[in-house]
Amino acid sequence: RWLRQHEYVEKLNMHAILSASTGQEQLLTELLVTYTKIPVLIGELISVEIWKHKVFPVLCQLEDFKPRSTFPIYVVLHHEASIINLLETVFFYKEVCESAEDSVLDLIDYCHRKLTLLAAQSTNRQTAVLFPPQELQKQAEVMEFEISLKALSVLRFITDQVESLPLSVLTRMLNTHNLPCLLVELVEHCPWSRWEAGKFKKFENGTWHLVSPEDQVKMTKLDGQVWLALLNLLLSPECQRKYHFDGFNKSQLLKLRAFLTDVLIDQLPNLVEMQRFLSHLAVTEPAPPRKDLVLEQVPVIWDHIIKKNMGKWEAIARHQVKCVFSPTEEELKLHAHRWTQLYSLDIMEALAPDKPHCRVCGAEAAKRCSRCQNEWYCTR
């Protein structure tokens, strides 16, 4: 049953990617909003995260854990990556973000955990989580890194909607988690770039690329996500009213001035506003945040799962070793066949939306109406 659910998520993920590549993702987003599936996906995402931290380490230490194949475990680990990738694709839309309702708080907590891990790894330049089965170690490390980068994009899309989200969302991002300072850490240490054997590399589109000296100052998409999130959190009047600009926060934010070079601002002109704000912040003492009497909402998904299964992690691991992760040879062949079908070209073509056509002449169209965003045209 769970594998079937994973297949559905994987198909949704592929459909979202293919739809986004042709600019026709509205239908999928409308269905996810209409059937209130965004909170379901967030709940599933956090469930897999908890499994990775609470059950998987116990499972790997069991004496009777001698899997014939690590494929079933890899599927579970990959499930988290599929869900966060799907959320990254659809959270660009305001209605999707709003449809998350109270579970957006759980998603913010999830993103905070991933970015904290990312910042810590970039500071120490070592991997924080290792998985005992040797063949899974490298895959799990790479997957965790890519998941964290997806979480950064999701968080940035959430910050785009700060004006329309509940007040408790803003409070959690600014005061509970102090996301501006965490984002400063990411700017400072830049986990998606590194020196390796005297060569400079950047991580983009799922792989590490060698970067020529003249391109080292070019802003990547990940750099842009961090700066846009900072713009949203620091320049919004409501955020400035809520955020506590104490001595520590102020000193951390002023570190950004060293990175706001003319070359960077030429690539993202909106950063002029950031530069002006930081110059003003350096010479003034902002007013303390207003202490409004607010009944603050708190995330519930993580706490609910943890409390419900407290003290049961070893029992769950033992049950899964017997019933899930010790498949027979016939079951492995069946699973492999199902995955082969899932990624077959026929399925990919079926999931791919039809190419848009010109409303006037009916030919294939490449330009979408900037007003309604629904009609397509082959020329201007």
C-alpha positions in Angstrom: 0.0 0.0 0.0 2.8 2.4 0.9 4.7 1.6 -2.3 1.5 2.4 -4.3 1.2 5.7 -2.5 4.9 6.5 -3.3 4.2 5.7 -7.0 1.4 8.3 -7.0 3.6 10.9 -5.4 6.4 10.1 -8.0 3.9 10.4 -10.9 2.7 13.8 -9.5 6.2 14.9 -9.2 7.1 14.0 -12.7 3.9 15.5 -14.0 4.6 18.8 -12.1 8.2 19.0 -13.6 7.0 18.3 -17.1 4.1 20.7 -16.8 6.3 23.5 -15.4 8.8 23.0 -18.3 5.9 23.9 -20.7 4.3 26.5 -18.4 1.1 24.5 -17.9 1.2 23.6 -14.2 -2.0 25.5 -13.4 -4.2 22.4 -13.7 -2.1 20.4 -11.2 -1.9 23.2 -8.7 -5.7 23.7 -8.9 -6.3 20.0 -8.2 -3.9 20.0 -5.2 -5.6 23.1 -3.8 -9.2 21.9 -4.5 -8.7 18.5 -2.9 -6.6 20.0 0.0 -3.7 17.7 -0.7 -0.9 20.2 0.3 -1.3 19.5 4.1 -1.3 15.7 3.3 2.0 16.1 1.4 3.5 18.1 4.3 2.4 15.5 6.8 4.0 12.7 4.7 7.2 14.7 4.3 7.6 15.1 8.0 6.7 11.4 8.6 9.6 10.3 6.4 11.9 12.8 8.1 11.1 11.4 11.5 11.5 7.8 10.2 15.0 8.7 9.0 16.0 10.1 12.3 14.3 7.8 14.7 13.7 4.4 13.0 16.4 4.0 10.4 19.4 4.3 12.8 17.8 1.7 15.1 17.0 -0.6 12.1 20.6 -0.6 10.9 21.9 -1.7 14.3 19.6 -4.7 14.5 21.4 -8.1 14.3 18.8 -9.6 12.0 19.0 -6.6 9.6 20.8 -8.3 6.7 18.9 -7.0 3.6 19.3 -9.0 0.4 18.9 -5.6 -1.4 19.0 -2.0 -0.2 16.5 -1.0 -2.9 13.4 -0.9 -0.6 15.3 1.4 1.9 16.4 3.6 -1.0 12.8 4.0 -2.1 11.9 5.3 1.4 14.8 7.7 1.4 13.9 8.9 -2.1 10.3 9.5 -1.0 11.3 12.6 1.0 13.2 13.9 -2.0 10.1 13.4 -4.3 7.7 15.2 -2.0 10.0 18.2 -1.4 10.6 18.5 -5.1 6.9 18.5 -5.8 6.3 21.1 -3.2 9.1 23.3 -4.6 7.5 23.1 -8.1 4.0 24.1 -6.9 4.7 26.5 -4.0 5.6 29.2 -6.5 1.8 29.9 -6.5 0.2 32.0 -3.8 -3.0 29.9 -3.7 -0.9 26.7 -3.0 1.0 28.4 -0.2 -2.3 29.6 1.3 -3.9 26.2 1.0 -1.3 24.7 3.3 -3.2 26.5 6.1 -1.9 25.6 9.6 0.5 23.0 8.2 2.7 25.8 6.7 4.1 26.2 10.2 5.2 22.6 10.2 6.8 23.1 6.7 8.7 26.2 8.0 10.0 24.1 10.9 11.1 21.4 8.4 12.9 24.0 6.2 14.6 25.5 9.2 15.9 22.1 10.3 17.3 21.4 6.8 18.9 24.8 6.4 20.4 24.6 9.9 22.0 21.2 8.9 23.2 22.7 5.7 24.8 25.7 7.4 26.4 23.4 10.0 27.9 21.2 7.3 29.2 24.1 5.3 30.9 25.5 8.4 32.5 22.2 9.4 32.8 20.9 5.9 31.8 17.5 7.0 28.7 15.3 6.7 26.5 15.3 9.8 24.5 12.1 9.1 26.0 8.8 8.0 24.0 5.7 7.2 25.6 2.3 8.2 24.9 0.3 5.0 28.0 1.2 2.9 26.2 1.3 -0.5 23.6 3.8 0.9 26.1 6.2 2.6 27.0 8.3 -0.4 23.5 8.2 -1.9 22.0 9.3 1.4 24.6 12.2 1.8 24.0 13.5 -1.7 20.2 13.2 -1.3 20.2 15.0 2.0 22.2 17.9 0.5 19.8 18.2 -2.5 16.7 18.0 -0.2 18.1 20.9 1.9 18.6 23.0 -1.3 15.0 22.2 -2.3 13.9 23.3 1.2 15.7 26.6 0.7 13.6 27.2 -2.5 10.3 26.3 -0.7 11.2 28.7 2.2 11.9 31.5 -0.3 8.4 30.9 -1.9 6.8 31.1 1.5 8.6 34.4 2.2 7.1 35.7 -1.0 3.7 35.5 0.6 4.4 37.0 4.0 1.7 39.7 3.5 -1.1 37.1 3.0 0.0 34.5 5.6 -1.2 34.3 9.2 0.7 36.5 11.7 2.0 33.4 13.6 3.9 32.4 10.4 5.8 35.6 10.4 6.5 35.3 14.2 7.8 31.8 13.7 10.1 32.8 10.9 11.5 35.9 12.5 11.5 35.4 16.2 11.3 31.6 16.9 13.8 30.6 14.2 15.5 33.9 13.4 15.7 33.0 9.8 17.4 36.2 8.7 20.5 35.3 10.7 20.4 31.7 9.3 20.3 33.0 5.8 23.2 35.3 6.5 25.2 32.1 7.5 24.3 30.6 4.1 25.5 33.7 2.3 28.7 33.7 4.3 29.6 30.0 3.9 27.8 29.2 0.6 27.4 25.4 0.9 26.8 25.1 -2.9 30.3 26.2 -3.8 33.6 24.7 -2.9 37.3 24.4 -3.9 38.4 20.9 -4.9 41.9 20.0 -5.9 42.6 23.7 -6.6 39.5 24.1 -8.8 36.4 26.1 -8.0 33.0 24.2 -8.3 29.4 25.2 -7.9 26.4 23.0 -7.5 23.6 23.6 -10.0 20.9 21.5 -11.6 21.8 18.5 -9.5 25.5 18.3 -10.2 28.8 20.0 -9.3 30.2 22.1 -12.2 33.7 23.5 -12.7 33.5 27.3 -12.8 36.0 29.3 -14.8 37.6 32.3 -13.1 35.5 34.9 -15.0 32.3 33.1 -14.0 33.0 32.8 -10.3 31.2 36.1 -9.5 28.1 35.0 -11.4 25.0 34.5 -9.2 23.5 31.0 -9.2 19.9 30.3 -8.7 20.6 29.2 -5.1 22.4 32.4 -4.4 19.4 34.3 -5.8 17.0 32.3 -3.5 18.8 33.3 -0.4 19.0 37.0 -1.4 15.3 37.1 -2.4 14.3 35.5 0.9 16.4 38.1 2.8 14.7 40.9 0.8 11.3 39.6 1.6 12.1 39.2 5.4 14.0 42.4 5.9 12.3 45.0 3.7 8.7 44.2 4.4 7.3 46.9 6.8 5.4 44.2 8.8 8.6 42.2 9.1 10.6 45.2 10.3 7.9 45.9 12.9 8.1 42.3 14.2 11.8 41.6 14.0 14.1 42.2 17.0 17.1 44.2 15.8 19.2 43.6 18.9 23.0 43.8 19.0 23.6 40.3 17.8 21.0 40.3 15.0 22.2 43.7 13.8 25.9 42.6 13.7 25.0 39.5 11.8 22.9 41.4 9.2 25.6 44.0 8.7 27.9 41.2 7.5 25.9 41.2 4.3 27.4 44.6 3.3 30.7 42.9 2.4 28.9 40.7 -0.2 26.8 43.5 -1.8 29.3 44.3 -4.5 28.5 46.2 -7.7 28.8 43.0 -9.7 26.2 41.3 -7.5 23.8 44.3 -7.6 24.1 44.4 -11.4 22.7 40.8 -11.5 19.9 41.5 -9.0 19.1 45.2 -9.0 16.6 44.8 -6.1 19.6 44.5 -3.8 20.1 48.3 -4.0 17.2 48.5 -1.5 18.9 46.0 0.7 22.2 48.0 0.6 20.3 51.2 1.5 18.5 49.5 4.4 21.8 48.1 5.8 23.4 51.5 5.5 20.6 53.0 7.5 20.6 50.1 10.0 24.4 50.7 10.7 23.9 54.3 11.9 20.5 54.0 13.7 19.1 52.1 16.6 15.8 50.5 15.4 12.8 50.7 17.7 12.2 47.5 19.7 9.5 45.2 18.3 6.0 45.8 19.5 4.9 43.2 22.0 1.3 42.5 20.9 -0.8 40.1 22.8 -1.2 37.3 20.3 -2.4 33.7 20.6 0.3 32.0 18.6 -0.3 28.9 16.6 2.2 26.1 16.9 3.1 23.3 14.5 1.5 20.0 15.5 2.5 17.3 12.9 6.0 16.6 14.3 4.9 16.6 17.9 1.9 14.4 17.2 4.0 11.7 15.5 6.8 11.8 18.1 4.3 11.6 21.0 2.3 8.8 19.4 5.3 6.6 18.8 7.5 7.5 21.8 9.3 4.4 23.0 8.2 2.4 20.0 11.0 3.1 17.6 12.8 -0.3 18.1 9.5 -2.2 17.8 8.7 -0.4 14.6 12.2 -1.1 13.3 11.9 -4.8 14.1 8.5 -5.0 12.5 9.8 -3.3 9.3 12.8 -5.5 9.1 10.5 -8.6 9.0 7.6 -7.2 6.9 9.1 -4.5 4.7 12.9 -4.6 4.2 13.4 -8.4 3.9 11.6 -9.0 0.6 11.8 -12.3 -1.2 13.4 -12.6 -4.6 10.0 -12.7 -6.2 8.9 -9.5 -4.4 12.1 -7.7 -5.4 11.5 -8.6 -9.0 7.9 -7.3 -8.7 9.1 -4.0 -7.2 11.8 -3.6 -9.9 9.2 -4.3 -12.6 6.8 -1.7 -11.1 9.6 0.9 -11.0 10.7 0.1 -14.6 7.1 0.8 -15.6 6.9 4.0 -13.6 9.9 5.4 -15.5 9.1 4.0 -18.9 9.0 6.4 -21.8 5.3 5.6 -22.4 4.4 6.8 -18.9 6.6 9.9 -19.3 4.9 10.8 -22.6 1.4 10.2 -21.0 2.2 12.4 -18.1 3.7 15.2 -20.3 1.0 17.8 -21.1 0.2 18.6 -24.7 2.2 21.5 -26.1 0.3 24.8 -26.1 -1.3 26.0 -29.3 -1.8 29.5 -30.6 -5.3 30.8 -30.0 -5.4 32.5 -33.4 -3.9 30.0 -35.9 -3.7 26.8 -33.9 0.1 26.3 -34.4 2.4 25.4 -31.6 2.9 28.4 -29.4 5.8 29.6 -27.3 4.5 32.9 -25.9 1.9 33.1 -23.1 -0.4 36.1 -22.6 1.1 38.3 -19.8 -2.3 39.4 -18.6 -4.5 36.3 -18.2 -1.6 33.8 -18.2 -3.9 31.2 -19.9 -3.9 32.0 -23.6 -0.9 31.2 -25.9 0.3 32.8 -29.1 2.9 31.9 -31.7 3.9 35.5 -32.1 3.5 38.8 -30.3 
